C-alpha cells in the first residue's frame, strides 16, 4: 500500500466529520497529532473520527481539536491539505510536556496528564512489542508440545529475538518518551542504553562522588526511563535558554544526559525498587495473617507493579517458598491470573474496535498475553486507558480472590496458559489445576466485560 492509499480514507472522512473544510480556521500538526482550530465545535463528530482507519485517538485539548495519528502524521497532514485545498502550515514545536500542561487541575488533571504521556510514549513502539510477544508465544507452544527442546539451536534463535526486544525496552521507551516530550529523542535513547549496560544494570557496589547507588534491574522496565526522560526534558529546555548558541550543540546534550543519568541512578530509578521493598514487607504481613486474600491484593496492583518494576522485589519470596514448601501460593498465582487479566483487556478492546486493523492488533495482543507475554497488552492497551487499567485490576482481583479462598498453589515459575501443568499437585489429583483454571476464567471474563462496558459507555479513548 502506497503512502497516498494508506491515509486516503482518513484524508476524506476526517473533513466530513469535522463539518467540512469551512469549519476549520487553522490546521497544522505536531510530532504525532493533527491540530485543528474549529469554528463551530458543536458539529464535530469526535466518536466518528476515532473510528476512522489510522486514527489512534481524538480529543479536545486547550480549546483545540487534536487527532492522534502517530509517526505518519506528516504524510496524513499533507494528503488532507492536498485533497481538500487547504493551506499547509509549518509543524508546531510547542508540545513540550504537553501531557503535563493541560488546563485540568487537581487529581483528575494529574491522572489524565499521566495517561496522556504514557499513551503518547507507548503507541510508538507497540508494533515491535506485538512482534516480540507473538514470537514468544510461538516459542512457548513449540516447547510445550515438545517440538523444540530448550537446548536446541532453533530455541536459542527464537528466544534471542523476543528476549532482546523486552530486555532493551528502556531504549525503545527512551526514544519514544523523548519524542513525546519534545526533547532530543536520541538523548532519551542514550539514557536507556546506559541503564541497560552491564556495569549499571543490576550492578552492586556503585557510587557517585561517595553517594551509594541502589542496585536496580533496569532491563525490561519502562518506569525509570520515563521518569528520567521527563526530568531531562526540563533540563534540556532550561539549558537551551541559558547556554550561548555557539556552545549549545556541545553543551546541551552533554549536560542533559549527565543530569539525567545522575538523577535516574540516585533517585528516579530506585523509586520502584524502594516501593517494592515496602510492598514485600506488607505482602509478608498479609500472608502471615490473612493468606487467602494476599493473592487478590497482589493481582489488584499487579499491572502497576510490573510497570514500576516492583514485582522484582517479590521474587526472593517466591524462591524461598518454592525451596522450603515446594510451592508458591502468592506471586506466581497472582501473576498467572494477572497475565490472563491482561488478555481479557485485549479481548474486550478487540470487541469494541470497529476498524479491522485495530481489532486484529488487539486480538494478537490477547493471544500473546494468554501465552504469558503481557508487555504488548500492558503497554499497548492497559496503561493507555485508565478505564481499562481499572478493569484489569478488578478482573485480576476477582480471579485471585477465588484462588486465595481455594488455597491455589503454583509448583514452579509460571506465566501463561502453557504453564498450567505447573499447577498439577505432585501428590496427585486435579483439584488445584481445576481451581487455577476457574480462577483465570473468572479473571478473563470479568476483565473483558468491564473493559467492554466501561469503554463502550464512556468512549474508548477517554
N, C-alpha and C positions, 0 to 999 in steps of 0.2 A: 504493500500500500504506500503510495507516494505521500509527500507532505500535504499536498493540497487535498487529497482524498481523506487523509487522516482527520482533518479538522473541518471538512466540508459541512457536515451536519451541524456542528457547533456554530460555525460562522453564519449559517442560515437561520437556525432556530432561536439562537440567543437573542437576536434582534427582535424577532417576533414576540418572544415572551417578555421583553423589556418594554414593549409597547411601540415598537418602530424606532427608526433611527432619529426621528424628530423629537423623541423623548429624551435623547442624550444631549447634555450640554457640554460634556467633556469626557473623552475616553483615552486612557493610557494603560500602561501595565508596569508591574514591578518584576521581581525575580520569579514569582510563582503565580501571580494573580492579575486578572483584568480588573481595572479600577474605573468605575463609571460614576459621574455626577449625573443624577437623574432629575428631570424637571417635575414629573408627576409620579411620586413613589407608589401611589395607590393602584396603579395599573400594572405594576411589575409582578410577575408570577414567579416568586422565588422557588417554590416547590417544583414547578415545571423545569426551571433552569437546572436544579440539582439532578434531575433525571436525564439530562442530555448526555449523550456519549462523550467521554473525555473530560467531563466536569467532575471534579473531586468534591467540591462544596461551594456554597453560595451564602453570603451573609451581608447584613448591613453593618457597617463599622464606621464610626465617626461621621455619620451622615453620607457615607459613600457606599455604593453597591460594589462588593468585591466578589469576583468569581474565581475560585481556585482551580487552576489548570495544571500546575506543576511546571517542570522544566521546559515543556514545549509551549509555554505561554507566548513567547515571541512569535512563533510560527502562527499560532491561533490568532493573535492580535493583527498580524499583517494580513491574513486572509479575510478577517472580519472587515477591516478597513477597505480592502480591495473590492470585495463583493458588494459592499454597501455604500461605496463612495464617500467614506469618512476620512477625515484628515488624520494622518499619522503623527503622533506626538512622541517626544523623546521619553524613554523609560524613566520612571521616577526612581530616586535613590534615597528615599527617606523612610525605609522600613526598619530602621534600627530598633531592635527590641520592641517591635510593634505590638507583639502579644502582651507586653507589659505596660503599654501606654494607652489602653482602652479607656473610654470615658467612665466605664463602670467602676465603682469603688466598693470597698468592703470585701467581705468573704467571697461573695458571688463573683465580683470582678476579678479577684485574685485567682479563683478556680478557673474561670473562663480564660484568663491570660495564660495560665499554665497549660491548659489543654490546647490553646492556640499554638503555643511554642512547640509542644510535643507533636501535634498534628503536622505542622509545617516541617518539622525535622524528619519524622519517620516516613512521611509519604515519599520522600526522595529515594529511599533505598528499600522499599517494600519488595520490588521485584526480585532483588538478589536474595532477600530472606526467604521468599517463596521458593526460589530455585534451590536454596540450601535445604529448606525444610522437606521438599519433595524428594531430593536425593537421599536425605537421611531416612525418610520413610521407606523408600525403596530398599535401602541397605538393611533397615530393621526387618523388613519382610523376608529378604533374602537369607538373613542369618537365622530368623525364627524358624523358617521352613527348611533349614539345613542345605540351601542351595549353594551358599558360600560360607566357608568357615572363617573364624576371626583371624586366623593367621595366613589366609590366602592373599596373594598379591592384589587380586581384584578388590578385596575388602580394604586393603591399605589405601588404594587409589580413591575409592568411593568415600572412605572415611576422611581422607585428607581434604577432599573437595568441600564437604559440608562442615568439617571441624574448623578449617581455616577461616571460612566466612564468619562463623559465630565467634571464633577466637578474636578476630580483628574487628569486632563490632565497634569498639571505640574509634577506629579510624574512619569508618563509614559515618558514624554519628558525629564525629568532629567536623568533617567536611559539611555534612548536611546542616548541622547546627550553625556553623559559620555562615553558610549561605542564608539560612533563615534569619539570623540576627544581623545580616548585612555587614559582616566584617570579612576580612580576607579568609576564605574557606580553607586555604592551604595551611594557614596558621592553626586552625582548628584540627585539621588532619594531622599536622605535626604533633600537636599535643596528644592525639590518640596513639600515634606511633611510639611516642616516648613512654606512655603509660603501659603499652604492651611489651616494651623492651625487656629483655631477660633480666637485666640487673635492677629493674624497677618493679616489674610485675611480680607481686608476691614475695618480694625480697625482704630479708630480715637484717636488722642492724644498721639501717641507713640513717643519715642525719644531714641537716643543712645548718652550717655555722653553729654546730653544737646542739641544735634542736632536733630531738629524735623524730623520725618519721615512722608512723604506724604502718605495719605490714598489711597491705591490702591487695587482693587479687583483682586486677582491673580488666583482664581479658574477659570477653563475653558480657561486659557490663556497658551500660549507657548513661546511667545517672551521674557518675563523677565527671564524665566528659562534657555532658550538657551543662552542668554547673560551672565547669572550668571555662567553656567557651562563652557562656553568658558573662562571666567575670571579665574575660579577655575582651569582649565586645565593648565594654565600658572603658577598659584600659586603652584600647586602640583608638576609640573615639576621642578620649582625653588627650592622648599623645599627639594626635593629628592637629589639635588646636594649639598646642604649646611648642611643638618642635618646629624649627625653621624648615622651609621647603627643601633646602639643599641637603638636609640630613634625614628627611622623612623616609626615604627609600631604605636606608640602612637602619636607622634607629627605631622606627615604629615597630617593624616586625620583631626585632630582637628583644625590645623591652616588653612588648605584648606577650610574646611566647615565654620569656623568662618569668614574668609576673604570673602568668597562667600556670606554669609548672610548679612554682613555689607555692602558690595558693592552693592548687589542687592536692599536692602531696602532703602539705601540712594541715589543711583544714577541710577543703571541699571533698576530696576523695574519701577520707576516713569517716565521713558522716554516716554513710550506710553501715560501715563496719561497727562503729560505736553503737548505733541504734540496734544492730543485730545482737551485740553482746547483751544489752539490756533485755532484748526480746528473749534471748536464750534463758536468762535468769527467770523471766516472767513465765515462759513456757514450762520450765522445770518445776516452778512452784505450782502452776495449774495442774501439771501432770501428776504431781505427788498428792494433790488434794482433790482433784476432780478430773481424773484421767480421761473419762468418756467425752468431755467437752473440749479437751485440748486440740484434737484434730480439726474440730469445727472452727476454733479460733485461728489456727494456722491457715486453713483454707480460706477463711474470710479475708485475710490480709495477704494471701499468697501472691497475687499479682504485683502488689506494691513491694513485697519482699524481694521478688525476682528483679524488679525494675531497679531497686536500690542496691541489690547485692546482699541484702540482709540474710537471705536463705543460706549463704555460705557458712554463716556463723553457727548454724544448727547441724551441720554435717558431723562435727565431733559427737553430738548427742546420738546421731544415727549409728555411727561406727561403734560407740560404746554399747548401745543397746543390742546391736547385732552380735557383738563379741561376747556379751555377758548372758543375754537371754536367747539369742538365736533369731530374734525378730524385732521389728520396729513398729510400734503402734501409732507413731506420731507423724514425723515429717514425710516418710515415704507414702503413708496412707493419704495424708492431706495433699501431698504433691501430685500423686496419681489422680486424685479427684479434681484438683485444681487444673491439671492439664486437660482433662475431659471437659471441664467447665469452659475453658478457652475454645475448645472445639464447638461447644454449644453456642457460644457467642458468634463464631464464624458462620455456623449453620443458620442462626437467626438472621444474621446480616444478609446471607445469601437469599433467604426467603423474602426479605424486604426489597432487595435490589431489583430494579426493572431492567437495567442495562445488562445485556448478556455477558459483556466482558467483565464487569464488576461482579456479577453473580458467579461466573466461572472462577474468578480470582478468590472470592470468599469461600467457595466450595473447596478449592485446592488447599486453602489455609486450614479449613476444617479437617481435611484428611491428614494433613501434616500434624495437627495438634492431637488427633486421635492416636497417632503413632508416637506421641511423646515429644514432638518438636514444636514448641509453643511460641518461639520468638516471632514468627510471622503473625500469629494471632495476637500476641501481646502488644507488639509494636505497631502492627498494621491495622488493628481493629480496636482492641480493648482500650489502650491508652489514648486513642484519638477521640474518644467519645465518653463523656462522664456517665451517661445513662448505661452504656454497655459495660463500663467498669463496675458500676453498681450491680448489674445483672450477673456478672462473673463472680463477684464477691458473694452475693446471696446464693447463687446456684452452688458454688463450692461449699458454702456453709451448710446448706441443706443436705447435700450428699455426705459430707464429712461428719455431720451430726449423727446421721443414721449409722455410719461406720463406727463412730465412737461408742454409741449406745450398744452396738452389737459386738464390741471389742474386736474389731477387724485388725489383722496383723499383716505386715509385709515381711517376707523371709529373705529379702535381698534388696538391692538397689533397683528401683522400678521407675518407669516413665509413662509410656502409653499402653494401649491395649496389647501390643505384642509381649509385654512383660507380665501379663496376667498369671502365667504359670508360677511366678514368684509368690503368689498368694495361696498356693496349694500347701496345706498343712503337712509337714514332713511326717507327722504321726498318723496320717491317713484321714480320709474324709474330704468332702467338698463344701462343707459348711462355710468356711472362711472365704473360699473362692466365690460362692454364691452371694455372700454379703458384699464383697467389693463390686461384683457385677451390678447388684441392685443399687449400690451407692453411686457408681458412675452413671448409671441410667437416670437416677434422681438428679444428679448434678447437671448432666447434659440437657435433660428435659426442662428443668427449672430455668437454667440459663438461657436456653434457646427461646422459651416462651417469653421470659422477661425482656430479652433483647428485642424480640419482635414487637411485643405490646408497647413497651416504653418508647421505642424509637418510632414505631408506626404512628403512635398517638401524637407525639410531640414534634415529629420531624427528625429524620435520621441524622442530620448534621448539626443539631443544636448542641 
